[in-house]
Amino acid sequence: MSRYAHSKKLFERASRAVAGGVNSQWRAQQPPHPLFFTRGAGSRLWDADDNEYVDWALGEGTMVLGHSPAGVIERIIEAICGGQLYGGQHEAEVLLAEKLCKLIPCAEVTRLALSGSEAVHLALRLARAAKRRPRFIRFEGHYHGWMDGEAVSVNPTPDQHGPRENPMPVPWSDGQRASALAECVVLPWNDLDLARRTVERLQDDIAAVITEPVMGHNGCVMPEQGFLEGLRRTCDTHNVLLIFDECLTGFRLSAGGAQQHFGVTPDLAVFGGAMGNGFPISALAGRRKLMDLVATGACAHAGTANAGCASVTSALATIEKLEADHGAVFKQLADRAKHLMEGLRRAAQAARVPVLLQGPGPMFHLGFTSQLRVRDYRDTTRYDRARYVRFCRAMLDHGVRLLPRGVWFVSAAHTEEDIQKTVAAAEVSLKTL
Ligand SMILES: Cc1ncc(COP(=O)(O)O)c(C=O)c1O
């Protein structure tokens, strides 16, 4: 019997009642087929066949404390025993907002939503409302959620790219509004000179530049020296807003996000993912003068389930743990990631497989390539992705769960033992490719 027989059966059953058998498009890509899980604790997950995994996927990076963290779960249970959603205000949401304002450099005022996609959507609506200009600049290969206006040029194929200096806006989905494409100006990342020239040329049309501060979704590419600072200066010069999408970097690189880590403060920033350690919550944070448009309702924002008791309590408890001991956990994440990356590099050298490992640490990317440097999305398309998918499958067979797109997330629950087990699995898996 296959090691994944129960999962396979459940997936077949799911495929009859759930479109594609999954409830998020990203989950469809897991080889040999999407797995079904029954339990998560710390760094480990168990599937429906009772296979145990060291989990480096972490709910697409959200589980920064690991699965079912002690001290968080109890607080959530206590909170929801007293009510789940009031459709009115409660003190915990104020405590959370005050905490976000204390920790995040750009946060003078915040608004909560449920998902990163929603909060990005609000950020761009607010930018258009504030500047009264229709368009925004985004970067090829960055992911800002699945909605029409933002899901453009997420992972275009080389035949769709268009010229490097003026990439084609490529829709992510059939049915996307054509007007959404016209609102986006797409640029390659890490090219400050081109960004500067484009903002200058289109300044009367452009409300904002939105960027992931680390190109996390594709390749975990770091910003080049001076790139984020240069974007900041360019936006200031041309009266354009700078938005950081910190759904991956927030509460992962530092308690104040990438903006604190790199020392560059945007006008608006979006947080999600790790903020709620697995519960649906996101936040838009920004300068008071801008957020006043949300405060007055001139820039409308709503959501029936916003600031639910479970999500807010999870975020509060998670952030308190991350803040403890002056944020010691962020050093632990970086140190563990460093050991893991070193171990994987050694394993690849021993197997004579050319790899590139890069990223800020608490999240990083492993890809099969001989390139020494990957700077933007087009470089990432030269990774041997089919080989990586085979690697993921082999690692799964050895009890290690990875994301097929190559990004690894480290949690506070990962141990040196997890690293050793993973490196040992990689040593064997790499040789089978
Ligand atoms: C950088 C970034 N922005 C936005 C999103 C969308 O967030 P959500 O999936 O919560 O809608 C994601 C999700 O992975 C993301 O990584």
The ligand as a Gaussian input file, in Angstrom:
#p B3LYP/6-31G(d) Opt

LIG

0 1
 C        3.561000      38.957000       0.086000
 C        2.134000      38.501000       0.145000
 N        1.146000      39.385000      -0.011000
 C       -0.146000      39.034000       0.040000
 C       -0.502000      37.725000       0.260000
 C       -1.942000      37.344000       0.295000
 O       -2.316000      37.006000       1.582000
 P       -3.579000      36.045000       1.823000
 O       -3.217000      34.716000       1.277000
 O       -3.722000      36.065000       3.317000
 O       -4.722000      36.670000       1.140000
 C        0.494000      36.765000       0.442000
 C        0.150000      35.357000       0.683000
 O        0.959000      34.474000       0.719000
 C        1.838000      37.149000       0.365000
 O        2.837000      36.259000       0.509000

